[in-house]
Amino acid sequence: MDRIFYYVDKEKCIGCGACLIVARGLFEPDGKGKVINTKRTVEGEEIKMVLEAARVCPTDAIVVEYVK
């Protein structure tokens, strides 16, 4: 697991903010109650943060894909 690609499915996001807490700096609120991020690839310690955010998301709105 060297790198992952992730993004937020805005149709599923309810804006609970759990991802903002567990993965500071990787997600941001859009000002309308939902969370946005740029579709991006991360590595290292940020992988753990994104995976934890995906785990705590109550609507499974965080999509994670493993990159080789």
PLY file of the C-alpha trace (Angstrom):
ply
format ascii 1.0
element vertex 68
property float x
property float y
property float z
element edge 67
property int vertex1
property int vertex2
end_header
0.00 0.00 0.00
2.19 2.82 -1.27
-0.39 5.36 -2.40
-4.14 5.83 -2.46
-6.44 8.00 -4.53
-9.54 9.36 -2.76
-12.45 11.71 -3.19
-15.78 12.58 -1.56
-19.03 11.50 -3.21
-21.03 14.68 -2.62
-24.32 12.85 -3.26
-23.67 10.69 -0.18
-22.05 13.32 2.06
-24.32 14.58 4.85
-21.78 17.02 6.28
-21.33 15.35 9.67
-17.70 16.54 9.82
-16.13 13.31 11.09
-13.58 13.35 8.26
-12.61 16.91 9.14
-11.69 15.77 12.64
-9.73 12.60 11.87
-8.00 13.81 8.70
-7.26 17.48 9.28
-6.14 19.27 6.17
-7.28 16.58 3.74
-10.96 17.56 3.65
-12.67 20.93 3.93
-16.24 22.16 4.33
-17.85 23.73 1.26
-19.79 26.34 3.24
-23.10 24.62 2.45
-22.89 21.83 4.99
-21.04 19.28 2.89
-17.39 18.35 2.62
-15.19 18.81 -0.41
-11.68 17.87 -1.35
-9.77 17.90 -4.53
-9.53 14.44 -5.94
-6.06 13.53 -4.89
-3.46 10.90 -4.27
-1.72 10.64 -0.91
1.02 8.51 0.58
2.74 7.90 3.90
0.96 8.93 7.08
-1.82 10.63 5.12
-2.98 7.18 3.95
-3.84 6.26 7.54
-5.74 9.51 7.98
-7.83 9.01 4.84
-8.58 5.37 5.68
-9.70 6.40 9.17
-11.90 9.14 7.69
-13.47 6.60 5.34
-14.02 4.22 8.26
-15.84 6.79 10.39
-17.94 8.26 7.58
-21.54 7.25 8.37
-22.63 7.29 4.72
-19.52 5.78 3.07
-19.09 8.99 1.07
-15.29 8.75 0.95
-14.16 6.69 -2.03
-10.68 5.16 -1.76
-8.77 3.45 -4.54
-5.38 1.83 -4.12
-2.70 2.94 -6.58
0.23 0.73 -7.55
0 1
1 2
2 3
3 4
4 5
5 6
6 7
7 8
8 9
9 10
10 11
11 12
12 13
13 14
14 15
15 16
16 17
17 18
18 19
19 20
20 21
21 22
22 23
23 24
24 25
25 26
26 27
27 28
28 29
29 30
30 31
31 32
32 33
33 34
34 35
35 36
36 37
37 38
38 39
39 40
40 41
41 42
42 43
43 44
44 45
45 46
46 47
47 48
48 49
49 50
50 51
51 52
52 53
53 54
54 55
55 56
56 57
57 58
58 59
59 60
60 61
61 62
62 63
63 64
64 65
65 66
66 67
